[in-house]
Amino acid sequence: MDRYQSTKKVAVLGIVSNFLLLSFKLIVGITSKSQAMIADGLNSAGDVFSSCMTYIGNRIASRPHDEEHPYGHGKAEYIFSMIISFSLLLVAYQIIRNAFGAWIHQESFIFSIWLVLVAVITILVKASLFFYCKKIGRQQENLLILANGEDHRNDVFVTSATLLSILLGSWKIYWLDALVGIGIGLWIGFTGIKIFMSAYDVLMDTTIDGKLKEELITMMEKIPGVSHVDDVTAKPIGLHFILLVKVSVPPTMTVYEGHSVAAEIKKQLKHWPYIDDVVVHVNPES
């Protein structure tokens, strides 16, 4: 299964499962007045939105390059990941506000076995989705899938905390319900910031990491005719990079020989994973 088909499958699974969980959580949460379960339900609403953004972002990113987008539409993956991060921050704010209100007004909830059942089902479903997304996301280094995977993993911890507050609520320890709601909101906010930073780095054209840069320089300096590498920078284009390379060659080289050196550099660099294109500028060694 290719990158885009995998992402489409992840998105559809997320939409269906999260919509069902959202319905169960809000019905049971509102009926029992459990702030933790309502917060968990709002979290699932955010998950439905995230899965929809994953589907749309993947659909755009899968389009081939054209005249207006010579390097494809890969950055759509990161734009929609950033949209997901904003939705998570909005959900986090709403959850924390509601939970604080419940704490201040000392609101309690009505214990129900349905609260426990919905929480257990959510944990099992989300754990399964997390391991699936983690496997596919790492295989393809896909930020959209990994962002969804982190969201599913967070839901496992969030709903586990919800379950704990429900069980303690059966012993009349109601204040923990609001506290767990606040904790859920903070956790979702942290996840939103983390996804935002990952997408921001790509959209702001952050260059390749220093270790990989040193490996590329070492490889290029072994090519016959290269006196030394002057500079290496990279421009992200979605998943891939365009490398901008400056090298020095002996000043006695002909234009033809210098062009041959540049062609060999480009040939060898394009064998590296995720390097889509290479632009080589040749300088005379001084």
C-alpha positions as CSV (number, residue, x, y, z in Angstrom):
1,M,0.0,0.0,0.0
2,D,1.5,3.4,-1.0
3,R,1.9,6.5,1.2
4,Y,-1.3,8.2,0.2
5,Q,-3.5,5.1,0.3
6,S,-2.2,4.3,3.8
7,T,-3.0,7.8,5.0
8,K,-6.5,7.6,3.4
9,K,-7.2,4.4,5.3
10,V,-5.9,5.9,8.6
11,A,-8.2,8.9,8.1
12,V,-11.3,6.9,7.3
13,L,-10.7,4.6,10.3
14,G,-10.3,7.7,12.5
15,I,-13.4,9.4,11.3
16,V,-15.6,6.3,11.8
17,S,-14.3,5.2,15.2
18,N,-14.0,8.8,16.6
19,F,-17.6,9.7,15.5
20,L,-19.0,6.6,17.2
21,L,-17.0,7.2,20.4
22,L,-18.0,10.9,20.3
23,S,-21.7,9.9,20.3
24,F,-21.4,7.4,23.1
25,K,-19.2,9.7,25.3
26,L,-21.4,12.8,25.0
27,I,-24.7,10.9,25.6
28,V,-23.3,9.1,28.7
29,G,-21.3,12.1,29.9
30,I,-24.2,14.6,29.7
31,T,-26.7,12.2,31.2
32,S,-24.4,11.5,34.2
33,K,-23.0,15.1,34.4
34,S,-19.4,13.7,34.3
35,Q,-17.1,16.6,33.4
36,A,-14.3,14.1,32.7
37,M,-16.4,12.1,30.2
38,I,-17.8,15.2,28.6
39,A,-14.2,16.5,28.2
40,D,-13.3,13.1,26.7
41,G,-16.2,13.5,24.3
42,L,-15.1,16.9,23.2
43,N,-11.6,15.4,22.7
44,S,-13.2,12.9,20.3
45,A,-15.0,15.7,18.5
46,G,-11.5,17.2,17.9
47,D,-10.4,13.8,16.7
48,V,-13.1,13.6,14.1
49,F,-12.0,17.0,12.8
50,S,-8.4,15.9,12.9
51,S,-9.2,12.8,10.9
52,C,-11.2,14.9,8.3
53,M,-8.2,17.2,8.0
54,T,-5.9,14.2,7.5
55,Y,-8.2,12.9,4.7
56,I,-8.3,16.3,2.9
57,G,-4.6,17.1,3.4
58,N,-3.6,13.7,2.1
59,R,-5.9,14.1,-0.9
60,I,-4.2,17.4,-1.9
61,A,-0.7,16.1,-1.1
62,S,-1.2,13.1,-3.3
63,R,-1.7,15.2,-6.4
64,P,1.2,15.0,-8.9
65,H,3.4,18.1,-9.8
66,D,2.1,20.5,-12.4
67,E,3.2,23.8,-14.0
68,E,2.2,25.9,-11.0
69,H,3.6,23.3,-8.5
70,P,6.7,21.9,-10.1
71,Y,7.7,20.1,-6.9
72,G,4.3,18.6,-6.2
73,H,1.8,19.4,-3.4
74,G,3.6,17.7,-0.5
75,K,3.5,20.7,1.8
76,A,-0.2,20.2,2.1
77,E,0.5,17.4,4.5
78,Y,2.2,19.9,6.9
79,I,-0.3,22.7,6.4
80,F,-3.2,20.4,7.4
81,S,-1.1,19.1,10.3
82,M,-0.9,22.7,11.5
83,I,-4.7,23.1,11.2
84,I,-5.0,19.9,13.4
85,S,-2.7,21.5,16.0
86,F,-5.0,24.7,16.1
87,S,-8.1,22.5,16.6
88,L,-6.4,20.6,19.5
89,L,-5.5,23.9,21.2
90,L,-9.1,25.2,20.8
91,V,-10.5,21.9,22.2
92,A,-8.0,22.1,25.1
93,Y,-9.2,25.6,26.0
94,Q,-12.8,24.6,26.0
95,I,-12.2,21.5,28.2
96,I,-10.1,23.4,30.8
97,R,-12.7,26.2,31.0
98,N,-15.6,23.8,31.5
99,A,-13.7,21.7,34.1
100,F,-12.7,24.8,36.1
101,G,-16.4,25.9,36.1
102,A,-17.4,22.5,37.5
103,W,-14.7,22.6,40.1
104,I,-15.6,26.1,41.3
105,H,-19.3,25.2,41.5
106,Q,-18.6,21.8,43.2
107,E,-20.6,19.9,40.6
108,S,-20.9,16.2,41.0
109,F,-21.8,13.4,38.6
110,I,-24.1,10.4,38.7
111,F,-22.2,7.2,38.7
112,S,-23.2,4.7,36.0
113,I,-21.8,1.4,34.7
114,W,-22.2,2.9,31.2
115,L,-19.4,5.4,32.1
116,V,-17.1,2.5,32.8
117,L,-18.1,0.6,29.7
118,V,-17.6,3.5,27.3
119,A,-14.2,4.3,28.9
120,V,-13.0,0.7,28.5
121,I,-14.2,0.4,24.9
122,T,-12.4,3.7,24.1
123,I,-9.1,2.6,25.6
124,L,-9.2,-0.7,23.5
125,V,-10.2,1.1,20.2
126,K,-7.6,3.9,20.7
127,A,-4.8,1.5,21.6
128,S,-5.4,-0.5,18.5
129,L,-5.5,2.7,16.3
130,F,-2.3,4.0,17.9
131,F,-0.2,0.9,17.2
132,Y,-1.5,0.8,13.6
133,C,-0.7,4.5,13.0
134,K,2.7,4.2,14.7
135,K,3.7,1.2,12.4
136,I,2.5,2.9,9.2
137,G,3.7,6.4,10.1
138,R,7.2,5.3,10.9
139,Q,7.5,3.1,7.8
140,Q,6.6,6.1,5.6
141,E,7.8,9.0,7.8
142,N,4.4,10.6,7.4
143,L,3.6,13.5,9.8
144,L,-0.1,13.3,9.3
145,I,-0.2,9.6,10.3
146,L,2.2,10.2,13.2
147,A,0.1,13.1,14.4
148,N,-3.0,11.0,14.3
149,G,-1.1,8.2,16.1
150,E,0.0,10.6,18.9
151,D,-3.6,11.7,19.2
152,H,-4.8,8.1,19.6
153,R,-2.1,7.4,22.2
154,N,-3.0,10.5,24.1
155,D,-6.6,9.3,24.1
156,V,-5.6,6.1,25.8
157,F,-4.0,8.0,28.7
158,V,-6.8,10.6,28.7
159,T,-9.6,8.0,28.9
160,S,-7.6,5.9,31.5
161,A,-7.6,9.1,33.7
162,T,-11.3,9.5,33.0
163,L,-11.9,5.9,34.0
164,L,-10.0,6.5,37.3
165,S,-12.0,9.6,38.1
166,I,-15.3,7.7,37.4
167,L,-14.3,4.8,39.7
168,L,-13.3,7.2,42.5
169,G,-16.5,9.1,41.9
170,S,-18.4,5.9,42.8
171,W,-16.8,6.4,46.3
172,K,-18.0,10.0,46.4
173,I,-14.6,11.6,45.5
174,Y,-16.2,14.0,43.0
175,W,-13.5,16.7,42.9
176,L,-11.2,14.4,41.0
177,D,-13.6,14.4,38.0
178,A,-13.0,18.2,37.4
179,L,-9.3,17.8,38.1
180,V,-9.0,15.1,35.5
181,G,-10.9,17.3,33.0
182,I,-8.3,20.0,33.5
183,G,-5.5,17.5,33.1
184,I,-7.0,16.2,29.9
185,G,-7.2,19.7,28.5
186,L,-3.5,20.4,29.4
187,W,-2.4,17.2,27.7
188,I,-4.3,17.9,24.5
189,G,-2.8,21.4,24.5
190,F,0.7,20.0,24.8
191,T,0.0,17.7,21.9
192,G,-1.3,20.5,19.8
193,I,1.9,22.6,20.4
194,K,4.1,19.6,19.6
195,I,2.3,19.0,16.2
196,F,2.4,22.7,15.5
197,M,6.2,22.8,15.9
198,S,6.8,19.8,13.7
199,A,4.8,21.4,10.9
200,Y,6.3,24.8,11.5
201,D,9.8,23.6,11.0
202,V,9.0,22.3,7.5
203,L,6.8,25.2,6.4
204,M,9.5,27.7,7.5
205,D,12.1,25.8,5.4
206,T,14.2,24.5,8.3
207,T,17.3,22.9,6.8
208,I,18.5,19.3,7.3
209,D,20.0,18.3,10.6
210,G,23.8,18.8,11.2
211,K,24.7,15.1,11.3
212,L,23.2,14.3,7.9
213,K,24.8,17.5,6.5
214,E,28.2,16.3,7.7
215,E,27.7,12.9,6.0
216,L,26.8,14.6,2.7
217,I,29.8,16.8,2.9
218,T,32.1,13.9,3.5
219,M,30.6,12.0,0.6
220,M,31.0,15.0,-1.8
221,E,34.6,15.7,-0.8
222,K,35.5,12.1,-2.0
223,I,34.3,12.9,-5.5
224,P,37.3,13.5,-7.9
225,G,37.7,17.2,-8.7
226,V,36.1,18.5,-5.6
227,S,38.6,20.6,-3.6
228,H,36.2,21.3,-0.8
229,V,32.5,21.8,-0.1
230,D,31.8,25.5,0.6
231,D,28.1,25.2,1.7
232,V,25.1,22.9,1.9
233,T,21.6,24.1,2.5
234,A,18.2,22.5,2.0
235,K,14.7,23.6,1.2
236,P,11.9,21.3,2.3
237,I,9.2,20.5,-0.3
238,G,6.8,18.4,1.7
239,L,8.4,15.1,2.6
240,H,11.4,15.7,0.3
241,F,14.2,18.3,0.1
242,I,15.9,20.3,-2.6
243,L,19.7,20.6,-1.8
244,L,21.6,23.7,-2.7
245,V,25.3,22.9,-2.8
246,K,28.4,25.1,-3.4
247,V,31.7,23.4,-4.1
248,S,35.2,24.6,-5.0
249,V,37.2,23.0,-7.8
250,P,40.7,23.6,-9.1
251,P,40.8,26.9,-11.0
252,T,42.5,25.3,-14.0
253,M,39.5,23.1,-14.7
254,T,37.6,23.7,-17.9
255,V,33.9,24.6,-17.9
256,Y,33.2,21.1,-19.2
257,E,35.2,19.4,-16.5
258,G,33.5,21.6,-13.8
259,H,30.1,20.7,-15.2
260,S,31.0,17.0,-15.1
261,V,31.9,17.3,-11.4
262,A,28.6,19.0,-10.7
263,A,26.7,16.3,-12.6
264,E,28.4,13.6,-10.5
265,I,27.6,15.4,-7.2
266,K,24.0,15.6,-8.3
267,K,23.9,11.9,-9.3
268,Q,25.3,10.7,-6.0
269,L,23.1,12.9,-3.8
270,K,19.9,12.0,-5.5
271,H,20.5,8.4,-4.4
272,W,19.9,9.5,-0.8
273,P,16.4,9.1,0.6
274,Y,14.1,12.1,0.4
275,I,16.4,14.2,-1.8
276,D,14.2,15.2,-4.7
277,D,16.6,17.6,-6.5
278,V,20.1,19.1,-6.3
279,V,21.4,22.4,-7.5
280,V,25.2,22.6,-7.6
281,H,27.1,25.8,-7.9
282,V,30.8,25.5,-8.8
283,N,33.4,28.0,-7.6
284,P,37.1,28.2,-8.6
285,E,39.3,27.3,-5.6
286,S,41.1,30.4,-4.3
